[in-house]
């Protein structure tokens, strides 16, 4: 499929904007705005790993081969970021360290791969200055934290965090020490959000285990696993690291306000992925934290920048049976096509990933069993996950990224577990009923590795979502989406510099009697960040009846009669 | 009981051991030295007392939480009868009911986690049988789910008040709470 040049599409999108904002609801017929393309009517997934030929080839280190400490097996995140704003999303990969016993063999360098726009990438890490400062990396979140129009990169570390401010000239500077978000410790997931809706992005950072580097280097496998192996202990038995919340002061600095905001992490949960989203649909961003082995947190925004954990009675803290699971990754999307946000949380092996259906008012039901997600994911130890319309048929499919944390399980086939595991593609057959389509998803889904991070994005601008996946001790995979598919529309939400943030924007599409919703977030999946352009599959529909953008400040932009198959830039207040 | 108390007992035991006088082989009996047996017997009393103390403490947590729930219920009912918004009271009630199900809030959960991590399970057998969640002392899995389900229904009423449904749900919570004592141990 010939890629669509997004600069052309974006320019045309601005035409849309002028009309939409100047005249209100009436917009022109959209036929002239989109590059033409052939809609393929056939069905079927096909993903091909093109990472090596595309130039994404740096090994992601993960401690020792035996995974003696949980840090060795926690893995790292990946992000899509258009750092040079050329219309082609670039790839950022977080890296760990390579150890041998207690000796550090190599401090892995994070990687920024610039998208050349021809299907290949150029490693610009050193030129951009985003190698990670020698820290053992964990997660990544992407947002324009200072509102200057250029996306910045937060890297959470085992050690002080790094916030790479984008200078706009292809280079970055680490401002974390200066602005107060370093937080030494084992930091994992993070999310930017405008908690108090003042236009500035605030920041939540989760902590996992309160361990020192000495603890990691001296670690031994002491936990008895099923009576047959000694494996890395934890997280049970190890002290939890607390989460942190920082409020932007408006002058480029953050101050810690964890207690004041009601986000104390009372349970000292083993926090992994953090996802900000308006889960109760009241217009302000809430915070969801997947905790490993503890109840998950659902911090509801009370509307004034303070939060209340309503996880227990909202249905989002535990599974349907009232049990805490081992939360790893988080996907937020609309699994049942009702226009409200649902959540999938990935969990440990011999437990299921949990799909929670939202009612749009902040209440959720565990539908893992009836949806088919539970059965399909039970054997896997799961990490990154995304709800994404991978065949452009109008509903969101579910990807679940897998891999065990104990290499020792391979010595015991009687347990039917494996260290390297296939990733899963669960096809949405409508109304949140999922079937396992992994075996018919092409060679990319035939890979068997110990995978962790996941970022979905349309790197070749051809109208479908590709998948960037990190693995332990291997280079990442880039699964190019060659699936047969329907129409699509990708929406780029922009807020002019100095006028707030686009993070937290919600886009709702009405097309062919259906509704679809997406929200713009700085992070998700597992310690990762997706393409900030919001992709919608439209099935056989060639035109969107109505498109609504709800901006973080509550204002709205509405477009009608929008043509499919293009990139549409919607700018707030133009 | 704080772990440092146990540590103190351990130290006392060591002192005791070191104070047992060396005895000529011909005079040694085959029994475990009485002093050690008596110390262990005393320690057993402390261990069992600690377990009972744990039960009493969790019982108090539940009773306190329930009394808070009663207050929230009364306040919610009063506001509903007066035709006023009772959202805050109903959400508080939902929170208290949920925390009965979880034997306390997240801070208590962190302590329970520490106990489980240290190998202490109040109902080890009951956990293996699936009756109790790890570390739970009084609330069974079934009861936990019932309280959580009730809390969700009550919280939903915060947005859509239904006094009659609230009474029904609260009566169910009361019955469930009273039933906890039937299986008290």
Interface residues (C-beta under 8 A of the other chain):
Chain A: X236 X237 X238 X240 X266 X267 X268 X269 X294 X295 X309 X310 X312 X313 X314 X315 X318 X321 X322 X323 X361 X363
Chain B: X91 X94 X95 X97 X98 X99 X101 X102 X105 X106 X107 X109 X110 X113 X116 X117 X133 X141 X144 X145 X148 X151 X152 X154 X155 X156 X159
